[in-house]
Amino acid sequence: MTENDVVSTPAPSGLGGALKSVGPVLIRDVILPYAVYYVVHHQGVSNVSALAAGGAVNAVFVIAGLIRRRRVETLGLVVLITFVLGIAASYLTGNARFALAKDSVITGGVGIAFLASLLAARPVMYLMIRQMLSGGDPAKAAAMDARWDDSAKFRSRQRLMTAVWGAGLLGEAIVRLVVISIVPVSTGAAASTVILIATFALLIGWTRLYLPRRAAREG
């Protein structure tokens, strides 16, 4: 299987099909924590405590994943650390916006990592696609590496996608920080969710449009 297999396989319903594949993750990690925050805060609990309750949902899923896989994953560890630091800062300062800012730390950090990987021999997007297509099969991974070595156009495509996703995630983090700093906390919690979902929708949509068109131009 090559990247062209992904390009030539039509999405079930365009962007809707792409979003459907990440829907469970968005519900678990984005919508559910906000729903918990809203319900708890509506019962008269302070913004800081309500955000802590919502964030604890993420922490439970991360811890459960670590226990199930019996190994520490970098992203899961980052989520836990930023959650603890954000809630602690909110309680110490009385400013609930620190709890909201933790999500920007994560997406911004991932965006920076994507952009930084452009300086490496192989960018993050290529490594992710290779893992997805090879499924851990050394022969398929080797075939992907051979294509990377042989095709300048393939390398250019992977680097462009890495740059777009990196800039998009970093931009999302900056926009979210600006928004949550100027609106009420309850509004910022909702806006944070909307900004994240909209960013992923745009990035996924761009990717689904870009790959077939680029492949068509290259013949």
N, C-alpha and C positions, 0 to 999 in steps of 0.2 A: 504493500500500500504506500502511495506517495501523497504529497500535498495535493496533487491534481485530483486524487480520488475525493478529497474533501471538497475541492472546488466544483467538480463535476456532479456531485451529489446534491440535488436540489433540497432546499430547506422545506419542511413540511408546510410551512405557511409564511415564508419570508422572515421578516423580523419577528413576527409572533412566534415562529418556531424556535428562533434563537433565544428569545426571552423565556420561552417555556422551559428550556433546558436549565436555565439558571433561576427559574422561579422559586423552587424549594429553598435555595440558598438565601434569596432575598427575603422570603417569608420568615425563615428561621433567624437570620442574622440582622435584619433591618426592620421589617414590619412588626414582628412579634415583640421585640424589645420596646418599640415605641408604643405599641398597644398596651403593654404592661404599664409603662410610664403614665400613659393617659388615664387608664383606669385607676391606678393608685393615687395619682395627683388629684383626680376628680373626687376622691374620697377625703380630701383635705390634707393629704401628706405633702410635706414640703417638696419643692422642686428637686433639691439635692437627693433626698431620700427616694423620691419617685424615680429619678434617673438611675440611682444605684440599683433599685429593684429591676428596672428594665435591663440595665447592663448585666445584672447577675444572670439573666437568661442566657446571654452570650457565653458567660463564664461557665455555666453548667454544661452547655453543649461542647465547649472546648475541652473541659476536663473529662467529660464522658468520652470524647474522641481520643484523648491521650490515653485513657485507661484501656479503651477497646483495642487501640493499635499497639499499646505497650511501648511506645517510643515518643520522645518529645519532638514536635514539629515546630520549626522556627516561627511560622505565622501564628500558630496557636499560642505559643509562648509570648509573642509580641502583643496579641490581643489581651491576654491575661494581665501582662505588665502594664499596658496603657490603661486598662480598665481600673486596676488598683490605684495607679498614680493619679488618674483623672478624678476618681471618687475621693481619694484622700485629699487632693488639692481643693476640691469643692468644699469638703467639710471643714478644712483648715481655714479657708478664706471666706466661706459662706457664699461663694460665687458658683452657682450651678453650671455656668458656661464652661468651666474646666472639664466637667464630665462630658459635655457635648463635643468639646475640642478633641477628645481622644480618638474619635473616628477619623478626623482629619489627619492626625498623626499617622494613623495606619495607612490610609490611602495615599497620603503625601509621601510617606516613606517608600511604599511600593512603587509609586511613580518615579521617585528619584532613583530607586534601584534599577528600574527599566532603563531610564536614560543613562545611568552610569554604565550599564552593561553594553552600551553602544561602543564603549572604549575597549571592551574585552574582545577576545577572538571570536566569540559567538554570543549574540544577544539573547536576552531572556526569552523573547517570543519564539525564537527558533528552538530553544531547549524545551519549552512547553509543548510546542507542536510535535517535536520529535518524541517526547514521552507519550503524548496522546496517541500518535499514529503507530508507534512501535509496540505499545502495550507491554513494554519490558522485554520484548524479543530482541536479542543482540543482533540478529541478522537484519532485521528491519531497521534498527537504529544505525547499523553500519551503512545500509543503503541510503539512509537520509544523510549521513555524514559525507558519503561519496557525492551525493548531489550537491551538498553545500560546497564541497571542494571544487566541483566541476562547473558550476553555473553561477556566473556573476549576477545574472538577473534574479536568481533564486535568493542569493545573499542580499541583494538590494531590497527585495520584497520583505524579507524578514526584518531587516534593519528599519525599514520605513514603518512597518506595523509596530515594532517595538517603540519607535520614537513617538508615534501617534498615541499609543496607549499610555506611554509614560507621561507625555505632556497632558493628556486628558485627565489622568488620575491626579497629577500634581495640580492642575488647574482646578479640579473639583475640590481638592483640599483647601486651596486658597479662597475660592468663592465661598465655601461653607464657613470658613473662619470669619470672613467678613460679614456674612449674613448673621451668624449666631452672636456676633459682637454688637449688633445694632438693633436686633429685634428682641421682644420678650422671650424668656426661656421656653415657654410653652410653644410659641410660634417657631422658635429656632429648632426645637425637637422635630416638629413636623417638616420644616423646611429642609433640615438635614437629611431626612429620609427621602424627600422628593428629589433633592439635588443628586443624591447617590444613585437612585434608580434611573433618573434621567441621563446621568453620565454614562452608566453602563448600557442603557438602551441606545444611546448615540454611538458609543464605541462599537458595540456589537453590530448595529446596523451598518456602520461604515465598513467594518470588516467584511460583512456578508456581501456588500456591494463591490468593494474594492477587489477582492480576490478573483471573482469570475471575470471582471472587466480587464484586470491586468493580465490574466491568463489568455483572454481572447486577443488582446493586443500583441502578445508574444507568440500567438499561434500555437 
